[in-house]
Amino acid sequence: MADLEKAIGFPLLLRLGGKAQPKPEADEFFPEVERMFYGFDRLALVAEQIRDLRRAAFRIASMSMVSFEIVP
């Protein structure tokens, strides 16, 4: 946590007597961190779908005159 606070340039926790309490800055920062983790979860899901061949696109190009009879 100390490394994160150093990287972002402000403290997130108020440390008093061996206890830590979130500061208002932490309350504001947390939703962004949560969105980032959602993004990681989403990337893992997409990678799994690609690996298991459950995510694919199938495209067909045809002339309009055959698209109503042959393609369907």
C-alpha positions in Angstrom: 0.0 0.0 0.0 2.9 2.3 0.8 4.3 1.8 -2.7 0.9 2.6 -4.3 0.6 5.8 -2.2 4.2 6.8 -3.2 3.4 6.2 -6.9 0.2 8.2 -6.9 1.6 11.0 -4.7 -0.9 11.1 -1.8 -1.8 8.9 1.2 -4.9 6.7 1.0 -4.9 5.6 4.6 -4.9 7.4 7.9 -2.6 5.3 10.2 -3.2 5.7 13.9 -1.9 3.4 16.6 -1.5 0.3 14.4 -4.9 0.8 12.7 -5.6 2.1 9.3 -8.6 4.0 8.2 -9.4 5.0 4.6 -9.2 8.7 3.9 -11.7 10.5 1.6 -9.1 10.2 -1.2 -9.3 6.4 -0.9 -13.1 6.5 -1.1 -12.8 8.5 -4.3 -10.0 6.3 -5.7 -11.6 3.0 -5.0 -14.3 3.0 -7.8 -11.6 3.5 -10.4 -9.5 0.6 -9.0 -12.7 -1.5 -9.0 -13.3 -0.7 -12.7 -9.7 -1.6 -13.5 -10.2 -5.1 -11.9 -13.5 -5.5 -13.8 -11.4 -4.8 -17.0 -8.9 -7.5 -16.0 -11.8 -9.9 -15.4 -13.3 -9.0 -18.8 -9.9 -9.6 -20.5 -9.7 -13.1 -18.8 -13.2 -13.9 -20.0 -12.5 -12.9 -23.6 -9.2 -14.9 -23.6 -11.1 -17.9 -22.3 -13.7 -17.6 -25.0 -11.1 -17.3 -27.7 -9.2 -20.3 -26.4 -12.3 -22.4 -26.1 -13.5 -21.4 -29.6 -16.6 -19.8 -28.2 -15.9 -16.3 -29.6 -15.9 -16.1 -33.3 -17.4 -14.1 -36.2 -18.8 -15.6 -39.4 -19.2 -13.2 -42.3 -20.6 -13.9 -45.7 -20.5 -11.6 -48.6 -22.8 -12.1 -51.5 -24.6 -10.3 -54.3 -28.0 -9.0 -53.4 -29.7 -11.2 -56.1 -28.6 -14.4 -54.4 -28.7 -13.3 -50.8 -32.5 -13.9 -50.5 -32.5 -17.5 -51.8 -29.1 -19.1 -51.7 -27.5 -17.7 -48.5 -30.3 -18.4 -46.1 
